[in-house]
Amino acid sequence: MIPIAASTERQPLKALPPLSLYVHFPWCVRKCPYCDFNSHEAKGGIPEEAYADALIADLETALPNVWGRPVVSVFFGGGTPSLMSGATVDRLLAAFRARLPLAPDAEITLEANPGTAEAEKFAAFRAAGVNRLSLGIQSFDDAKLAALGRIHSGDEARRAIEFARRHFDNVNLDLTYALPDQTLEQARHDLETAVGFAPQHVSAYHLTLEPNTAFHRAPPPLPDDDLAADMQEMVETTLAAAGFQHYETSAFARPGRRCRHNLNYWTFGDYLGIGAGAHAKISLPDRILREARRRGPRDYLADPVAERHEVVTAELPFEFMMNALRLVDGVAPALFEERTGLPLATIHGRLAAAARDGLLTLTPERLAPSPRGVRFLNRLLEGFLAAD
């Protein structure tokens, strides 16, 4: 165990953490039955220009709390941001650069669906300044895609990857396993197909039934727990053999290609979120703020006001661990105090209990989930909810 500090009082932050910018685009062609994100079907068209205006106004309103801070990454998420035109993405990035100092090597990611119409825009997105594309493939099996409510086919997915690789040297493929009636071999085929395109990053998600989704209300026939566990093990071993590093619960990257935007989340960095339903975490020297924008696109367009509250000290340990313990290799213990203002002694009892349960590894150099903790992450995190 590491030495215990004498004081357990929160101190002002000595330095502010890195800052990222998240941009939410709330529309999609059709709502998928498993999706619990803030996404809305684009019925009657998308007010693209008005929404871009609102995003820029939203950013300007938020500037006082982040003024002058460099932005290390930008992430366009959704919804389906690839429904935007290249011209709109170009306009937004120019507006961001005019108001905040984007780092010269900032990672700029845009999520895209593999539909043909979106794929034809990839060159324009790259010309606008996007340097990382994240494709929502999910599966290459037409029957499984139909079960998921996806509107693209397996062939469209393959073509979209080829287009993406033509214009981008940093591509992520999103896959989902434990799909309705999926076998282990079907999951393996999806993964091996993805690896065959030589992406720089793969995100492999276990399908879960989230509240307030169509799948939660009417669950499809899913693989049992044992089969799902076999699929997870297959994902990890297959990607390791292909040269990918498993660095976060669902994220696998080739060396040097970890998603810097998401790493900033997981190391309890700051992020400014603009757009309908976007969330933000902003550190000031003496407090940490959480913000949330209005979820409905019409409401947001009418007034992109943000709800704001200060994160109370008692919530900080769980907030930090909920992010940091998603990282397979964990973080340096000193990062806890750097990002929260609290000495590690504040949670010594909970750390010790998690270590005794075989869920946590704690040394002077490393605070990380054990292999068992990676498997039972929710159980590990529960230990940081209650006060000592």
C-alpha positions in Angstrom: 0.0 0.0 0.0 1.1 3.6 -0.5 1.8 6.0 2.4 -1.2 7.7 3.9 -1.3 11.5 3.9 -2.1 13.3 7.2 -4.7 15.7 5.9 -8.0 14.7 4.4 -9.3 18.1 3.5 -9.9 19.2 0.0 -7.3 21.7 -1.4 -7.5 24.0 -4.4 -6.3 22.4 -7.6 -2.7 23.3 -8.3 -3.3 23.0 -12.1 -6.4 22.6 -14.2 -6.7 19.3 -16.2 -6.7 19.1 -20.0 -9.8 20.4 -21.7 -11.8 18.6 -24.5 -14.8 19.8 -26.5 -17.8 17.5 -27.1 -20.3 18.5 -29.8 -23.7 16.6 -29.8 -25.7 16.2 -33.0 -29.1 14.8 -31.9 -30.6 13.6 -35.1 -30.5 10.2 -36.8 -32.4 8.7 -39.7 -34.1 6.1 -37.4 -33.9 5.4 -33.7 -32.3 2.0 -33.0 -34.2 -0.1 -30.5 -31.1 -0.6 -28.2 -30.0 3.1 -28.1 -30.4 5.1 -25.0 -28.4 8.1 -26.2 -30.1 11.5 -26.8 -31.0 10.9 -30.4 -34.2 11.8 -32.4 -35.5 10.7 -35.7 -35.1 13.4 -38.4 -38.7 13.8 -39.3 -39.3 16.7 -41.6 -35.7 17.5 -42.2 -32.8 18.8 -40.1 -32.4 22.6 -39.4 -28.7 22.3 -39.9 -27.8 25.9 -40.3 -29.9 27.0 -37.3 -28.4 24.2 -35.2 -24.9 25.3 -36.1 -25.8 28.8 -35.0 -27.1 27.5 -31.7 -23.9 25.5 -31.1 -21.7 28.6 -31.7 -23.9 30.7 -29.4 -23.8 27.9 -26.8 -20.0 27.9 -26.9 -19.8 31.7 -26.6 -22.0 31.5 -23.5 -19.7 28.9 -21.9 -16.4 30.7 -22.6 -16.0 32.6 -19.3 -15.3 29.3 -17.4 -12.8 28.0 -20.0 -11.3 31.2 -21.5 -7.9 30.8 -22.9 -7.6 27.1 -22.0 -6.2 25.0 -24.9 -8.5 22.3 -26.3 -6.7 18.9 -26.8 -9.5 17.1 -28.6 -12.9 17.7 -30.3 -15.5 14.9 -30.6 -18.7 15.1 -32.8 -21.1 12.6 -31.3 -24.7 11.8 -31.6 -27.1 10.8 -33.0 -25.5 10.7 -36.4 -23.1 13.6 -36.9 -22.3 12.3 -40.4 -25.7 13.6 -41.5 -24.2 17.1 -41.4 -22.6 18.5 -44.5 -18.9 18.9 -44.8 -19.5 22.7 -45.1 -21.2 22.8 -41.7 -18.4 20.8 -40.0 -15.9 23.2 -41.6 -17.9 26.2 -40.3 -18.1 24.8 -36.8 -14.4 24.0 -36.5 -13.5 27.4 -37.8 -15.8 28.9 -35.2 -14.2 26.8 -32.4 -10.7 27.8 -33.5 -11.7 31.5 -33.4 -13.0 31.2 -29.8 -10.7 28.6 -28.2 -7.1 27.7 -28.8 -7.2 24.3 -30.4 -3.9 22.5 -29.9 -2.0 22.1 -33.2 -2.2 18.3 -32.8 -5.7 18.2 -31.5 -7.5 14.9 -32.1 -10.8 15.7 -34.0 -13.2 12.8 -34.2 -16.5 12.5 -36.0 -18.9 9.6 -35.5 -20.3 8.3 -38.8 -22.8 5.7 -39.9 -21.8 3.4 -42.8 -24.7 4.5 -45.1 -23.7 5.3 -48.6 -24.9 9.0 -48.3 -22.6 9.5 -45.3 -19.6 7.7 -46.8 -19.7 10.1 -49.8 -19.0 13.0 -47.3 -15.8 11.5 -45.8 -13.5 13.5 -48.0 -15.2 16.7 -47.1 -15.0 15.9 -43.4 -11.3 15.3 -43.7 -10.8 18.5 -45.7 -12.7 20.4 -42.9 -10.1 19.2 -40.3 -11.6 16.0 -38.9 -8.6 13.6 -38.5 -10.3 10.6 -36.8 -13.4 8.8 -38.0 -15.5 6.5 -35.8 -17.7 4.2 -37.8 -20.8 2.6 -36.2 -20.5 -0.8 -37.9 -22.0 -3.0 -35.1 -22.1 -6.1 -37.3 -21.4 -7.3 -40.9 -24.3 -9.8 -40.7 -27.4 -8.5 -42.5 -29.8 -10.4 -40.3 -28.1 -9.1 -37.1 -28.1 -5.6 -38.4 -31.9 -5.9 -39.1 -32.4 -7.2 -35.6 -30.6 -4.2 -34.3 -32.7 -1.8 -36.3 -29.6 -0.6 -38.3 -30.4 0.9 -41.7 -27.1 -0.1 -43.4 -26.2 -3.5 -44.8 -23.0 -5.6 -44.3 -21.9 -4.6 -47.8 -22.4 -0.9 -47.1 -20.4 -1.3 -43.9 -17.5 -2.8 -45.9 -17.6 -0.1 -48.5 -17.8 2.6 -45.8 -14.6 1.2 -44.2 -12.8 1.3 -47.5 -13.9 4.9 -48.1 -12.8 5.8 -44.6 -9.4 4.2 -44.9 -8.9 6.1 -48.2 -9.3 9.5 -46.5 -8.3 8.9 -42.9 -5.2 7.3 -41.3 -7.0 7.0 -37.9 -10.2 5.0 -38.0 -12.2 3.4 -35.2 -14.8 0.6 -35.8 -17.6 0.2 -33.4 -18.8 -3.4 -33.0 -21.4 -5.0 -30.7 -21.5 -8.6 -29.6 -24.0 -10.8 -27.6 -26.5 -9.8 -30.3 -30.0 -11.4 -30.6 -29.5 -15.2 -31.3 -25.8 -14.6 -32.0 -23.5 -17.6 -31.9 -19.8 -17.5 -30.9 -18.7 -18.1 -34.4 -20.9 -15.3 -35.8 -19.4 -12.9 -33.3 -15.9 -14.2 -34.2 -16.6 -13.6 -37.9 -17.7 -10.0 -37.3 -14.5 -9.3 -35.3 -12.2 -11.0 -37.8 -13.8 -9.1 -40.7 -13.2 -5.9 -38.9 -9.6 -6.7 -38.1 -9.1 -7.6 -41.8 -9.6 -3.9 -42.7 -6.6 -3.0 -40.4 -8.3 -0.2 -38.4 -6.3 1.7 -35.8 -8.9 1.3 -33.1 -11.8 -1.1 -32.3 -14.5 -0.5 -29.8 -16.2 -3.8 -28.9 -19.4 -3.4 -26.8 -21.5 -6.0 -25.1 -25.1 -5.4 -26.0 -27.0 -4.4 -22.9 -30.7 -3.7 -22.4 -30.8 -0.1 -21.3 -33.9 1.5 -19.6 -36.2 3.6 -21.8 -35.3 1.6 -25.0 -37.5 -0.6 -27.2 -35.3 -3.6 -26.4 -35.8 -3.0 -22.6 -39.6 -3.0 -23.1 -39.6 -6.0 -25.3 -36.3 -7.9 -24.9 -35.0 -10.0 -27.8 -33.5 -13.5 -27.4 -30.0 -12.8 -26.2 -27.1 -15.2 -25.6 -26.9 -16.4 -22.0 -24.3 -15.1 -19.5 -21.8 -18.0 -20.2 -21.9 -17.5 -23.9 -21.6 -13.8 -23.6 -18.6 -14.3 -21.4 -17.1 -16.6 -24.0 -17.6 -13.9 -26.6 -15.9 -11.3 -24.4 -12.9 -13.6 -24.0 -12.8 -14.3 -27.7 -12.8 -10.5 -28.4 -9.9 -9.9 -26.1 -7.7 -12.8 -27.3 -8.5 -12.2 -31.0 -7.6 -8.5 -30.8 -4.5 -9.1 -28.7 -3.3 -11.6 -31.3 -3.9 -9.0 -34.0 -1.7 -6.4 -32.2 -4.3 -4.4 -30.4 -3.8 -3.2 -26.8 -6.8 -3.6 -24.5 -6.6 -0.3 -22.6 -10.2 0.4 -21.5 -13.2 -1.8 -20.7 -14.4 -1.8 -24.3 -11.6 -0.1 -26.2 -8.7 -1.7 -28.1 -6.0 0.2 -30.0 -2.9 -0.3 -32.0 0.2 1.3 -30.2 0.0 5.0 -30.2 -3.6 5.1 -31.4 -5.6 5.2 -28.2 -8.5 7.7 -28.3 -7.1 10.8 -26.7 -10.6 12.3 -26.3 -11.9 9.4 -24.3 -8.7 9.1 -22.3 -9.3 12.6 -21.1 -12.7 11.5 -19.8 -11.2 8.4 -18.1 -8.4 10.4 -16.4 -11.0 12.8 -15.0 -10.0 15.6 -17.4 -12.4 18.5 -18.2 -14.8 18.6 -21.1 -17.1 21.3 -22.4 -20.2 19.8 -23.9 -22.4 21.8 -26.4 -25.4 20.7 -28.2 -28.8 19.2 -27.2 -28.4 17.0 -24.1 -24.7 17.5 -23.9 -22.9 17.3 -20.6 -19.9 19.1 -19.3 -17.4 18.9 -16.5 -15.4 22.0 -15.8 -12.8 22.4 -13.1 -12.1 25.8 -11.5 -9.3 26.1 -8.9 -11.8 25.9 -5.9 -14.6 23.8 -7.3 -15.8 21.4 -10.1 -18.9 22.1 -12.1 -21.3 19.8 -13.9 -23.5 21.2 -16.7 -26.3 19.7 -18.8 -27.9 21.3 -21.9 -31.6 20.9 -22.7 -32.2 17.5 -24.3 -34.9 18.2 -26.9 -33.6 19.7 -30.2 -36.5 22.2 -30.4 -36.0 23.2 -26.8 -32.2 23.6 -27.3 -32.7 25.7 -30.5 -35.1 27.9 -28.6 -32.7 28.4 -25.7 -29.5 26.3 -25.2 -29.5 27.1 -21.5 -27.3 24.9 -19.3 -28.3 23.5 -15.9 -25.2 23.8 -13.6 -24.3 22.4 -10.2 -21.2 22.0 -8.2 -19.9 18.5 -7.5 -19.9 18.1 -3.8 -16.8 16.8 -2.1 -18.4 13.5 -1.0 -19.2 12.7 -4.7 -15.7 13.2 -6.0 -14.2 9.8 -5.1 -16.9 7.9 -7.0 -16.8 10.4 -9.9 -13.1 9.9 -10.3 -13.1 6.1 -9.9 -16.0 5.7 -12.2 -13.8 7.0 -15.0 -10.2 5.9 -13.9 -11.1 2.3 -13.2 -12.3 1.8 -16.7 -8.7 1.9 -17.7 -7.2 -1.6 -17.7 -3.8 -0.3 -16.6 -5.3 2.3 -14.2 -3.7 5.6 -13.4 -0.9 6.9 -11.1 -2.3 7.3 -7.6 -1.2 10.9 -7.5 -3.7 11.7 -10.2 -6.5 11.4 -7.7 -5.3 14.4 -5.7 -4.3 16.3 -8.8 -7.8 16.1 -10.3 -10.0 16.2 -7.2 -8.0 18.2 -4.6 -8.5 15.4 -2.1 -5.6 13.3 -0.7 -5.8 9.6 -1.4 -6.1 9.1 2.4 -9.7 10.3 2.0 -10.6 6.9 0.5 -7.9 4.7 2.1 -10.5 2.5 3.7 -12.4 1.8 0.5 -9.2 1.2 -1.4 -8.0 -1.3 1.2 -11.4 -3.1 1.1 -11.3 -3.4 -2.7 -7.7 -4.7 -2.6 -8.7 -7.3 0.0 -11.5 -8.4 -2.2 -9.1 -8.9 -5.1 -10.7 -6.2 -7.2 -8.0 -3.6 -7.0 -4.2 -3.2 -7.5 -2.7 -0.4 -5.5 1.0 0.4 -5.4 3.0 3.7 -5.2 3.0 3.7 -9.0 -0.4 2.3 -10.0 -4.0 2.4 -9.0 -5.9 0.0 -11.2 -8.5 -2.7 -11.4 -7.2 -6.2 -11.0 -8.1 -8.7 -13.7 -11.0 -9.7 -11.5 -11.9 -6.0 -11.0 -12.0 -5.6 -14.8 -14.5 -8.4 -15.0 -16.6 -7.2 -12.1 -16.2 -3.4 -12.5 -19.7 -2.5 -11.2 -18.9 -4.3 -8.0 -15.6 -2.5 -7.7 -17.2 0.9 -8.2 -19.9 0.2 -5.7 -17.3 0.4 -3.0 -16.7 4.1 -3.7 -20.3 5.1 -3.4 -20.6 5.0 0.4 -18.7 7.2 2.8 -16.0 5.8 5.0 
